[in-house]
Amino acid sequence: MTSEREAELLAELKARDERLATLEKENALLRQKIDLLVRKIFGAQSEKLDPAQLLLLLQGPDEPGKSPEPVAAEAPRRSTVPSRPPRERRPRLPDHLPVIEEIIEPDPVKAAPQQWRRIGEEVSEKLDYEPARFLRRRTIRPKYVQRGVLDAVPIVAPLPDSILERGIAAPGLLAQIVVSKYCDHLPLYRQESIYWSRHQVWLPRQTMAEWMGLAADWLQPIYKEIKKGVFAGGYVQVDETPVRYLAPGNGVTKLGYLWTCGAPRGDVLFHWETSRAAACLENIIPFDFGGTIQRDGYEAYDCFAKGRSTLIVLAGCLAHVRRKFYEAREQAPRVAGWILKHLQNLYALEKQLRDNRAGPKLRQAQRSSLSRPVLTRLHRALVRLKTAHRFLPQSLMGKAIDYALGQWPGLLVFLEDGRLEIGRVENRRGGRRQEGVAVSGGFHHSAGASFSSVAPFPVPAPRTGRAGFPHPALISDFPAFAFDWSARLRGSRYRPSFS
């Protein structure tokens, strides 16, 4: 074999080795993506880690294929994690329910009641349910003429205020349809089938769809009041959730976004858009808003803030940073465990401040003295991992490091403002997608651009931060409640028209 042939074979062998190394890296990245997808679909949705799990991560190897050294077996030890206090048992039957009594007399007493004397009673209770029912609300207005007056003009009481003139839908029925669609996740075609098969009442879904527009129009003043209150404090958390919806005429579903805006322990504003461009934020956030917006790393927020004349501070969200390292814990257990442990310490301090009901000044002081050193230590570690090129940029850990460093200036904003939270409030969306969207993801129908300006449902419940809508049966005189609120906020007797 000549030297030229040998050099050619060595070059081919080297090229194959490089190709093999590249394929192995690509295979490892694809496996990470597949594992992450499987965990998201079939794994636990909670990102909570107890101290025992963190300890296992810190003790685990970072290099794949390196097996840990065997250790001697230890005697079982008692857990140091404090046990949860026992939950208070709820009553089997709620006390607020009305009681219908049924007295059952023995047959001998019925036959000769004068021969028996009552000395006590045995009481047993069961929980029952009365099915919902339709009713015809008939309004009768008698006509009168004055006695003894010739050619007297008849008088009649005026009709009560109505949401829709000459319509058959009462406010209670509208509220029932709204609650069933947006809270119980029953689309209109299912309601149409239920009302006909169980109650023999025919309500076409086209008619109910028009009623939805009517209800949304009348609730717009309440929606605007909620929006005004959300942005009045100068601090708002903004996020968007993708939702598939039907687009008539296209034959396929399109991707829209349900935007949420709200402050912790306050109202939440829902807004529907067909995209997530920066222009959508112009439709959501008032033009005169100036303050702090807490968001994730999406670039649209930076474009929006630069185009505003008012001062807008963009704060980062440690919840998103934590999630990325949580997803990368399988690739580098020790590194991810060390980072998650530090983030857990930050969240533990925030929980202590919430439990003590600390005010903004105390929160700022505690964060400056306790949280800032932890973040400084984290930043130094992330910079070292980045400069050492220990992880591939396209790997889960590499993406988590890049994301955290890219958002770092915004992650420090909460240290200077005691009003801000460390991240997005997790119980608002359960750490994942919004509850209503996750449950009814397959039930969304046409919700295109024409509905982007309509007041969305459901109306957020105050303080809890969770979407809620009281059932009409829980509100006394619901028709008056529905009309008075909307008419009072409108300041006029406006009547929407649907042609």
C-alpha positions as a Python dict, from the first residue, in 0.01 Angstrom:
ca = {
    (1, 'M'): (0, 0, 0),
    (2, 'T'): (141, 334, -105),
    (3, 'S'): (172, 630, 127),
    (4, 'E'): (-79, 827, -80),
    (5, 'R'): (-341, 552, -44),
    (6, 'E'): (-270, 528, 328),
    (7, 'A'): (-313, 903, 372),
    (8, 'E'): (-639, 889, 175),
    (9, 'L'): (-777, 610, 395),
    (10, 'L'): (-674, 793, 712),
    (11, 'A'): (-851, 1105, 589),
    (12, 'E'): (-1169, 906, 516),
    (13, 'L'): (-1149, 741, 857),
    (14, 'K'): (-1110, 1081, 1025),
    (15, 'A'): (-1407, 1220, 833),
    (16, 'R'): (-1618, 921, 935),
    (17, 'D'): (-1517, 967, 1298),
    (18, 'E'): (-1617, 1333, 1284),
    (19, 'R'): (-1944, 1241, 1117),
    (20, 'L'): (-2009, 976, 1382),
    (21, 'A'): (-1940, 1224, 1664),
    (22, 'T'): (-2179, 1474, 1503),
    (23, 'L'): (-2451, 1210, 1471),
    (24, 'E'): (-2402, 1104, 1832),
    (25, 'K'): (-2446, 1463, 1950),
    (26, 'E'): (-2755, 1503, 1731),
    (27, 'N'): (-2892, 1174, 1861),
    (28, 'A'): (-2838, 1287, 2220),
    (29, 'L'): (-3022, 1616, 2153),
    (30, 'L'): (-3312, 1433, 1988),
    (31, 'R'): (-3334, 1192, 2281),
    (32, 'Q'): (-3351, 1486, 2521),
    (33, 'K'): (-3633, 1639, 2321),
    (34, 'I'): (-3822, 1308, 2309),
    (35, 'D'): (-3777, 1253, 2683),
    (36, 'L'): (-3901, 1606, 2753),
    (37, 'L'): (-4206, 1551, 2531),
    (38, 'V'): (-4286, 1219, 2700),
    (39, 'R'): (-4258, 1378, 3045),
    (40, 'K'): (-4486, 1663, 2942),
    (41, 'I'): (-4751, 1425, 2807),
    (42, 'F'): (-4736, 1135, 3053),
    (43, 'G'): (-4536, 1272, 3347),
    (44, 'A'): (-4645, 1465, 3651),
    (45, 'Q'): (-4746, 1824, 3578),
    (46, 'S'): (-4614, 1960, 3905),
    (47, 'E'): (-4262, 2104, 3914),
    (48, 'K'): (-4236, 2084, 4290),
    (49, 'L'): (-3928, 1911, 4431),
    (50, 'D'): (-3891, 1807, 4791),
    (51, 'P'): (-3551, 1820, 4968),
    (52, 'A'): (-3500, 1445, 4922),
    (53, 'Q'): (-3528, 1476, 4542),
    (54, 'L'): (-3288, 1768, 4538),
    (55, 'L'): (-3040, 1568, 4743),
    (56, 'L'): (-3056, 1284, 4490),
    (57, 'L'): (-2994, 1528, 4206),
    (58, 'L'): (-2694, 1679, 4382),
    (59, 'Q'): (-2547, 1335, 4442),
    (60, 'G'): (-2612, 1210, 4088),
    (61, 'P'): (-2343, 1194, 3817),
    (62, 'D'): (-2327, 1455, 3541),
    (63, 'E'): (-2143, 1236, 3289),
    (64, 'P'): (-2366, 980, 3114),
    (65, 'G'): (-2244, 627, 3147),
    (66, 'K'): (-2049, 687, 3468),
    (67, 'S'): (-2197, 464, 3737),
    (68, 'P'): (-2185, 579, 4098),
    (69, 'E'): (-1962, 401, 4342),
    (70, 'P'): (-2131, 140, 4562),
    (71, 'V'): (-2193, 247, 4919),
    (72, 'A'): (-2271, 50, 5228),
    (73, 'A'): (-2633, 8, 5319),
    (74, 'E'): (-2761, 237, 5591),
    (75, 'A'): (-3018, 175, 5853),
    (76, 'P'): (-3353, 332, 5769),
    (77, 'R'): (-3387, 683, 5901),
    (78, 'R'): (-3692, 884, 5981),
    (79, 'S'): (-3784, 1159, 5743),
    (80, 'T'): (-3698, 1511, 5855),
    (81, 'V'): (-3969, 1663, 5638),
    (82, 'P'): (-4250, 1782, 5866),
    (83, 'S'): (-4577, 1605, 5807),
    (84, 'R'): (-4877, 1801, 5691),
    (85, 'P'): (-5136, 1886, 5951),
    (86, 'P'): (-5453, 1680, 5921),
    (87, 'R'): (-5719, 1844, 5713),
    (88, 'E'): (-6038, 1949, 5877),
    (89, 'R'): (-6318, 1721, 5769),
    (90, 'R'): (-6599, 1887, 5586),
    (91, 'P'): (-6956, 1817, 5687),
    (92, 'R'): (-7120, 1543, 5484),
    (93, 'L'): (-7421, 1763, 5415),
    (94, 'P'): (-7372, 2141, 5381),
    (95, 'D'): (-7568, 2346, 5631),
    (96, 'H'): (-7674, 2614, 5383),
    (97, 'L'): (-7895, 2381, 5178),
    (98, 'P'): (-8272, 2406, 5216),
    (99, 'V'): (-8440, 2119, 5401),
    (100, 'I'): (-8751, 1937, 5279),
    (101, 'E'): (-8902, 1731, 5559),
    (102, 'E'): (-9098, 1412, 5506),
    (103, 'I'): (-9275, 1260, 5806),
    (104, 'I'): (-9346, 887, 5787),
    (105, 'E'): (-9593, 755, 6045),
    (106, 'P'): (-9616, 384, 6136),
    (107, 'D'): (-9918, 201, 5999),
    (108, 'P'): (-10061, 115, 6348),
    (109, 'V'): (-10047, 485, 6440),
    (110, 'K'): (-10226, 577, 6120),
    (111, 'A'): (-10500, 325, 6199),
    (112, 'A'): (-10561, 437, 6560),
    (113, 'P'): (-10374, 763, 6638),
    (114, 'Q'): (-10566, 819, 6968),
    (115, 'Q'): (-10408, 507, 7118),
    (116, 'W'): (-10048, 625, 7071),
    (117, 'R'): (-9834, 889, 7239),
    (118, 'R'): (-9529, 1039, 7066),
    (119, 'I'): (-9211, 1005, 7273),
    (120, 'G'): (-8939, 1099, 7020),
    (121, 'E'): (-8830, 1069, 6663),
    (122, 'E'): (-8560, 918, 6442),
    (123, 'V'): (-8405, 1160, 6190),
    (124, 'S'): (-8201, 1062, 5885),
    (125, 'E'): (-8083, 1287, 5604),
    (126, 'K'): (-7982, 1227, 5243),
    (127, 'L'): (-7848, 1457, 4977),
    (128, 'D'): (-8090, 1502, 4688),
    (129, 'Y'): (-8091, 1702, 4368),
    (130, 'E'): (-8368, 1869, 4172),
    (131, 'P'): (-8297, 1876, 3797),
    (132, 'A'): (-8283, 2215, 3631),
    (133, 'R'): (-8601, 2322, 3459),
    (134, 'F'): (-8720, 2578, 3208),
    (135, 'L'): (-9013, 2803, 3285),
    (136, 'R'): (-9225, 3056, 3102),
    (137, 'R'): (-9197, 3392, 3275),
    (138, 'R'): (-9525, 3560, 3191),
    (139, 'T'): (-9559, 3931, 3264),
    (140, 'I'): (-9921, 4049, 3295),
    (141, 'R'): (-9991, 4423, 3288),
    (142, 'P'): (-10358, 4501, 3351),
    (143, 'K'): (-10509, 4800, 3173),
    (144, 'Y'): (-10723, 5049, 3364),
    (145, 'V'): (-10949, 5342, 3285),
    (146, 'Q'): (-11069, 5594, 3536),
    (147, 'R'): (-11427, 5552, 3648),
    (148, 'G'): (-11675, 5823, 3556),
    (149, 'V'): (-11449, 5988, 3297),
    (150, 'L'): (-11570, 5982, 2941),
    (151, 'D'): (-11311, 5907, 2673),
    (152, 'A'): (-11057, 5825, 2944),
    (153, 'V'): (-10713, 5715, 2823),
    (154, 'P'): (-10628, 5363, 2942),
    (155, 'I'): (-10319, 5333, 3156),
    (156, 'V'): (-10086, 5035, 3186),
    (157, 'A'): (-9763, 4982, 3377),
    (158, 'P'): (-9447, 5008, 3166),
    (159, 'L'): (-9252, 4696, 3082),
    (160, 'P'): (-8953, 4623, 3306),
    (161, 'D'): (-8613, 4690, 3159),
    (162, 'S'): (-8507, 4410, 2926),
    (163, 'I'): (-8172, 4315, 2785),
    (164, 'L'): (-8318, 4238, 2440),
    (165, 'E'): (-8638, 4400, 2323),
    (166, 'R'): (-8896, 4151, 2193),
    (167, 'G'): (-8663, 3863, 2268),
    (168, 'I'): (-8760, 3541, 2441),
    (169, 'A'): (-8436, 3505, 2640),
    (170, 'A'): (-8452, 3621, 3000),
    (171, 'P'): (-8129, 3716, 3183),
    (172, 'G'): (-8141, 3392, 3382),
    (173, 'L'): (-8138, 3183, 3064),
    (174, 'L'): (-7852, 3388, 2919),
    (175, 'A'): (-7653, 3340, 3237),
    (176, 'Q'): (-7717, 2965, 3228),
    (177, 'I'): (-7589, 2937, 2870),
    (178, 'V'): (-7283, 3149, 2947),
    (179, 'V'): (-7194, 2948, 3258),
    (180, 'S'): (-7244, 2618, 3077),
    (181, 'K'): (-7026, 2721, 2783),
    (182, 'Y'): (-6739, 2902, 2954),
    (183, 'C'): (-6728, 2745, 3300),
    (184, 'D'): (-6872, 2396, 3250),
    (185, 'H'): (-6709, 2367, 2902),
    (186, 'L'): (-7028, 2268, 2721),
    (187, 'P'): (-7025, 2398, 2362),
    (188, 'L'): (-7345, 2531, 2216),
    (189, 'Y'): (-7417, 2224, 2007),
    (190, 'R'): (-7413, 2009, 2320),
    (191, 'Q'): (-7640, 2251, 2503),
    (192, 'E'): (-7875, 2241, 2206),
    (193, 'S'): (-7894, 1860, 2232),
    (194, 'I'): (-7930, 1863, 2613),
    (195, 'Y'): (-8213, 2116, 2618),
    (196, 'W'): (-8407, 1930, 2349),
    (197, 'S'): (-8357, 1573, 2471),
    (198, 'R'): (-8413, 1642, 2841),
    (199, 'H'): (-8651, 1937, 2845),
    (200, 'Q'): (-8811, 1934, 2498),
    (201, 'V'): (-8708, 2298, 2449),
    (202, 'W'): (-8563, 2377, 2107),
    (203, 'L'): (-8286, 2640, 2119),
    (204, 'P'): (-8083, 2643, 1796),
    (205, 'R'): (-7716, 2704, 1847),
    (206, 'Q'): (-7725, 2987, 1593),
    (207, 'T'): (-7968, 3167, 1821),
    (208, 'M'): (-7757, 3092, 2128),
    (209, 'A'): (-7448, 3222, 1946),
    (210, 'E'): (-7628, 3554, 1891),
    (211, 'W'): (-7719, 3558, 2258),
    (212, 'M'): (-7350, 3511, 2345),
    (213, 'G'): (-7270, 3823, 2149),
    (214, 'L'): (-7553, 4001, 2329),
    (215, 'A'): (-7426, 3895, 2671),
    (216, 'A'): (-7069, 3990, 2582),
    (217, 'D'): (-7186, 4332, 2467),
    (218, 'W'): (-7373, 4397, 2791),
    (219, 'L'): (-7078, 4280, 3001),
    (220, 'Q'): (-6830, 4507, 2828),
    (221, 'P'): (-6866, 4785, 3089),
    (222, 'I'): (-6779, 4538, 3366),
    (223, 'Y'): (-6489, 4413, 3156),
    (224, 'K'): (-6363, 4768, 3114),
    (225, 'E'): (-6389, 4833, 3487),
    (226, 'I'): (-6184, 4518, 3554),
    (227, 'K'): (-5927, 4630, 3297),
    (228, 'K'): (-5906, 4973, 3456),
    (229, 'G'): (-5847, 4819, 3798),
    (230, 'V'): (-5584, 4574, 3672),
    (231, 'F'): (-5366, 4847, 3520),
    (232, 'A'): (-5431, 5111, 3788),
    (233, 'G'): (-5166, 4976, 4027),
    (234, 'G'): (-4871, 5021, 3790),
    (235, 'Y'): (-4770, 4654, 3814),
    (236, 'V'): (-4912, 4378, 3597),
    (237, 'Q'): (-4814, 4025, 3500),
    (238, 'V'): (-4874, 3937, 3134),
    (239, 'D'): (-4869, 3598, 2966),
    (240, 'E'): (-5026, 3430, 2665),
    (241, 'T'): (-5153, 3076, 2608),
    (242, 'P'): (-5192, 2920, 2261),
    (243, 'V'): (-5540, 2794, 2172),
    (244, 'R'): (-5646, 2606, 1860),
    (245, 'Y'): (-5970, 2737, 1708),
    (246, 'L'): (-6180, 2661, 1403),
    (247, 'A'): (-6160, 2901, 1112),
    (248, 'P'): (-6465, 2853, 883),
    (249, 'G'): (-6371, 2819, 518),
    (250, 'N'): (-6012, 2712, 573),
    (251, 'G'): (-6071, 2347, 656),
    (252, 'V'): (-5803, 2350, 928),
    (253, 'T'): (-5766, 2489, 1276),
    (254, 'K'): (-5572, 2805, 1340),
    (255, 'L'): (-5362, 2906, 1635),
    (256, 'G'): (-5483, 3193, 1851),
    (257, 'Y'): (-5370, 3325, 2187),
    (258, 'L'): (-5554, 3396, 2509),
    (259, 'W'): (-5368, 3678, 2681),
    (260, 'T'): (-5393, 3718, 3058),
    (261, 'C'): (-5305, 4028, 3256),
    (262, 'G'): (-5330, 4063, 3630),
    (263, 'A'): (-5163, 4147, 3956),
    (264, 'P'): (-5110, 3887, 4230),
    (265, 'R'): (-5413, 3834, 4452),
    (266, 'G'): (-5617, 4060, 4225),
    (267, 'D'): (-5843, 4045, 3923),
    (268, 'V'): (-5730, 3880, 3601),
    (269, 'L'): (-5802, 4023, 3257),
    (270, 'F'): (-5855, 3785, 2964),
    (271, 'H'): (-5810, 3905, 2606),
    (272, 'W'): (-5832, 3705, 2284),
    (273, 'E'): (-5607, 3768, 1984),
    (274, 'T'): (-5530, 3567, 1674),
    (275, 'S'): (-5154, 3624, 1707),
    (276, 'R'): (-4889, 3704, 1966),
    (277, 'A'): (-4727, 3997, 1787),
    (278, 'A'): (-4619, 4311, 1968),
    (279, 'A'): (-4917, 4492, 1814),
    (280, 'C'): (-5148, 4277, 2027),
    (281, 'L'): (-5007, 4439, 2339),
    (282, 'E'): (-5117, 4777, 2201),
    (283, 'N'): (-5475, 4650, 2208),
    (284, 'I'): (-5443, 4515, 2561),
    (285, 'I'): (-5232, 4762, 2759),
    (286, 'P'): (-5368, 5120, 2782),
    (287, 'F'): (-5168, 5384, 2596),
    (288, 'D'): (-5113, 5586, 2914),
    (289, 'F'): (-4993, 5292, 3125),
    (290, 'G'): (-4660, 5345, 3297),
    (291, 'G'): (-4513, 5093, 3537),
    (292, 'T'): (-4374, 4742, 3557),
    (293, 'I'): (-4470, 4450, 3333),
    (294, 'Q'): (-4361, 4106, 3446),
    (295, 'R'): (-4330, 3865, 3156),
    (296, 'D'): (-4132, 3578, 3008),
    (297, 'G'): (-3850, 3607, 2756),
    (298, 'Y'): (-4066, 3665, 2448),
    (299, 'E'): (-3917, 3943, 2232),
    (300, 'A'): (-4251, 4112, 2164),
    (301, 'Y'): (-4248, 4272, 2508),
    (302, 'D'): (-3914, 4446, 2438),
    (303, 'C'): (-4044, 4581, 2107),
    (304, 'F'): (-4360, 4701, 2278),
    (305, 'A'): (-4170, 4877, 2560),
    (306, 'K'): (-3936, 5056, 2318),
    (307, 'G'): (-4226, 5198, 2120),
    (308, 'R'): (-4404, 5349, 2419),
    (309, 'S'): (-4365, 5709, 2527),
    (310, 'T'): (-4431, 5625, 2893),
    (311, 'L'): (-4167, 5454, 3105),
    (312, 'I'): (-4224, 5078, 3115),
    (313, 'V'): (-3997, 4853, 3320),
    (314, 'L'): (-3980, 4491, 3206),
    (315, 'A'): (-3933, 4248, 3494),
    (316, 'G'): (-3828, 3889, 3443),
    (317, 'C'): (-3995, 3578, 3577),
    (318, 'L'): (-3798, 3325, 3779),
    (319, 'A'): (-4076, 3071, 3735),
    (320, 'H'): (-3990, 3037, 3365),
    (321, 'V'): (-3618, 3015, 3446),
    (322, 'R'): (-3681, 2747, 3705),
    (323, 'R'): (-3893, 2544, 3463),
    (324, 'K'): (-3615, 2524, 3204),
    (325, 'F'): (-3363, 2393, 3458),
    (326, 'Y'): (-3627, 2155, 3590),
    (327, 'E'): (-3670, 2013, 3240),
    (328, 'A'): (-3290, 1975, 3204),
    (329, 'R'): (-3238, 1792, 3533),
    (330, 'E'): (-3205, 1454, 3359),
    (331, 'Q'): (-2916, 1572, 3144),
    (332, 'A'): (-2704, 1718, 3427),
    (333, 'P'): (-2846, 1613, 3766),
    (334, 'R'): (-2582, 1773, 3984),
    (335, 'V'): (-2575, 2109, 3804),
    (336, 'A'): (-2953, 2127, 3777),
    (337, 'G'): (-2994, 2016, 4139),
    (338, 'W'): (-2752, 2286, 4260),
    (339, 'I'): (-2935, 2556, 4064),
    (340, 'L'): (-3280, 2433, 4168),
    (341, 'K'): (-3169, 2427, 4532),
    (342, 'H'): (-3073, 2795, 4516),
    (343, 'L'): (-3399, 2883, 4345),
    (344, 'Q'): (-3583, 2687, 4613),
    (345, 'N'): (-3415, 2902, 4878),
    (346, 'L'): (-3542, 3214, 4701),
    (347, 'Y'): (-3895, 3078, 4690),
    (348, 'A'): (-3874, 2976, 5057),
    (349, 'L'): (-3794, 3335, 5151),
    (350, 'E'): (-4088, 3460, 4943),
    (351, 'K'): (-4320, 3213, 5114),
    (352, 'Q'): (-4201, 3331, 5453),
    (353, 'L'): (-4268, 3692, 5356),
    (354, 'R'): (-4618, 3603, 5236),
    (355, 'D'): (-4695, 3408, 5552),
    (356, 'N'): (-4583, 3705, 5764),
    (357, 'R'): (-4784, 3943, 5544),
    (358, 'A'): (-4480, 4160, 5491),
    (359, 'G'): (-4528, 4497, 5326),
    (360, 'P'): (-4337, 4627, 5022),
    (361, 'K'): (-4065, 4799, 5229),
    (362, 'L'): (-3993, 4491, 5440),
    (363, 'R'): (-3995, 4269, 5132),
    (364, 'Q'): (-3744, 4495, 4961),
    (365, 'A'): (-3516, 4499, 5265),
    (366, 'Q'): (-3526, 4122, 5310),
    (367, 'R'): (-3462, 4060, 4942),
    (368, 'S'): (-3166, 4297, 4936),
    (369, 'S'): (-3000, 4126, 5230),
    (370, 'L'): (-3094, 3761, 5164),
    (371, 'S'): (-3198, 3712, 4801),
    (372, 'R'): (-2936, 3927, 4631),
    (373, 'P'): (-2635, 3717, 4746),
    (374, 'V'): (-2807, 3401, 4620),
    (375, 'L'): (-2869, 3556, 4280),
    (376, 'T'): (-2511, 3683, 4263),
    (377, 'R'): (-2380, 3334, 4333),
    (378, 'L'): (-2613, 3190, 4069),
    (379, 'H'): (-2501, 3443, 3809),
    (380, 'R'): (-2133, 3365, 3863),
    (381, 'A'): (-2201, 2993, 3826),
    (382, 'L'): (-2404, 3040, 3508),
    (383, 'V'): (-2134, 3258, 3351),
    (384, 'R'): (-1871, 2995, 3429),
    (385, 'L'): (-2083, 2720, 3277),
    (386, 'K'): (-2139, 2935, 2968),
    (387, 'T'): (-1772, 3023, 2915),
    (388, 'A'): (-1652, 2667, 2982),
    (389, 'H'): (-1873, 2535, 2695),
    (390, 'R'): (-1964, 2240, 2914),
    (391, 'F'): (-2304, 2191, 2751),
    (392, 'L'): (-2406, 2210, 2389),
    (393, 'P'): (-2599, 2529, 2302),
    (394, 'Q'): (-2889, 2322, 2163),
    (395, 'S'): (-2913, 2093, 2465),
    (396, 'L'): (-3174, 2150, 2733),
    (397, 'M'): (-2917, 2265, 2986),
    (398, 'G'): (-2748, 2490, 2730),
    (399, 'K'): (-3081, 2653, 2642),
    (400, 'A'): (-3166, 2697, 3010),
    (401, 'I'): (-2834, 2871, 3076),
    (402, 'D'): (-2871, 3099, 2774),
    (403, 'Y'): (-3228, 3186, 2870),
    (404, 'A'): (-3136, 3271, 3230),
    (405, 'L'): (-2840, 3489, 3130),
    (406, 'G'): (-3043, 3665, 2861),
    (407, 'Q'): (-3315, 3752, 3114),
    (408, 'W'): (-3082, 3835, 3402),
    (409, 'P'): (-3128, 4217, 3412),
    (410, 'G'): (-3504, 4170, 3432),
    (411, 'L'): (-3471, 3900, 3699),
    (412, 'L'): (-3313, 4154, 3937),
    (413, 'V'): (-3595, 4408, 3912),
    (414, 'F'): (-3796, 4248, 4195),
    (415, 'L'): (-3508, 4321, 4435),
    (416, 'E'): (-3567, 4695, 4403),
    (417, 'D'): (-3948, 4696, 4418),
    (418, 'G'): (-4124, 4529, 4708),
    (419, 'R'): (-4456, 4519, 4523),
    (420, 'L'): (-4324, 4275, 4265),
    (421, 'E'): (-4338, 3899, 4294),
    (422, 'I'): (-4040, 3675, 4230),
    (423, 'G'): (-4221, 3537, 3928),
    (424, 'R'): (-4558, 3471, 3781),
    (425, 'V'): (-4810, 3354, 4038),
    (426, 'E'): (-4814, 2978, 3993),
    (427, 'N'): (-5165, 2912, 4122),
    (428, 'R'): (-5311, 3130, 3849),
    (429, 'R'): (-5230, 2879, 3581),
    (430, 'G'): (-5127, 2584, 3791),
    (431, 'G'): (-4771, 2622, 3668),
    (432, 'R'): (-4889, 2517, 3323),
    (433, 'R'): (-5164, 2617, 3090),
    (434, 'Q'): (-5470, 2800, 3209),
    (435, 'E'): (-5722, 2572, 3373),
    (436, 'G'): (-6013, 2657, 3148),
    (437, 'V'): (-5805, 2631, 2832),
    (438, 'A'): (-5654, 2299, 2938),
    (439, 'V'): (-5993, 2145, 3015),
    (440, 'S'): (-6181, 2273, 2712),
    (441, 'G'): (-5900, 2265, 2460),
    (442, 'G'): (-6099, 2043, 2224),
    (443, 'F'): (-6424, 2236, 2253),
    (444, 'H'): (-6324, 2574, 2106),
    (445, 'H'): (-6506, 2676, 1793),
    (446, 'S'): (-6489, 2979, 1571),
    (447, 'A'): (-6324, 3262, 1762),
    (448, 'G'): (-6157, 3468, 1496),
    (449, 'A'): (-6056, 3830, 1478),
    (450, 'S'): (-6415, 3950, 1497),
    (451, 'F'): (-6428, 3840, 1860),
    (452, 'S'): (-6101, 4004, 1964),
    (453, 'S'): (-6276, 4317, 2091),
    (454, 'V'): (-6564, 4140, 2264),
    (455, 'A'): (-6556, 4118, 2640),
    (456, 'P'): (-6429, 3765, 2702),
    (457, 'F'): (-6573, 3509, 2938),
    (458, 'P'): (-6559, 3414, 3214),
    (459, 'V'): (-6554, 3720, 3435),
    (460, 'P'): (-6259, 3681, 3676),
    (461, 'A'): (-6339, 3643, 4041),
    (462, 'P'): (-6168, 3903, 4263),
    (463, 'R'): (-5875, 3815, 4489),
    (464, 'T'): (-5852, 3450, 4398),
    (465, 'G'): (-5701, 3516, 4058),
    (466, 'R'): (-5895, 3222, 3918),
    (467, 'A'): (-6160, 3247, 3656),
    (468, 'G'): (-6505, 3209, 3804),
    (469, 'F'): (-6864, 3290, 3727),
    (470, 'P'): (-7138, 3257, 3989),
    (471, 'H'): (-7425, 3038, 3884),
    (472, 'P'): (-7752, 3228, 3838),
    (473, 'A'): (-7916, 3021, 4111),
    (474, 'L'): (-7665, 3158, 4363),
    (475, 'I'): (-7765, 3520, 4298),
    (476, 'S'): (-8099, 3640, 4427),
    (477, 'D'): (-8297, 3823, 4160),
    (478, 'F'): (-8038, 3757, 3893),
    (479, 'P'): (-8221, 3938, 3608),
    (480, 'A'): (-8217, 4263, 3804),
    (481, 'F'): (-7854, 4204, 3901),
    (482, 'A'): (-7744, 4151, 3541),
    (483, 'F'): (-7929, 4449, 3400),
    (484, 'D'): (-7858, 4697, 3680),
    (485, 'W'): (-7481, 4642, 3671),
    (486, 'S'): (-7444, 4684, 3296),
    (487, 'A'): (-7691, 4974, 3272),
    (488, 'R'): (-7532, 5152, 3568),
    (489, 'L'): (-7186, 5133, 3415),
    (490, 'R'): (-7309, 5237, 3074),
    (491, 'G'): (-7495, 5537, 3208),
    (492, 'S'): (-7766, 5498, 2948),
    (493, 'R'): (-8039, 5263, 2830),
    (494, 'Y'): (-7843, 5146, 2531),
    (495, 'R'): (-7991, 4856, 2337),
    (496, 'P'): (-7758, 4646, 2120),
    (497, 'S'): (-7893, 4544, 1784),
    (498, 'F'): (-7815, 4221, 1601),
    (499, 'S'): (-7916, 4200, 1240),
}
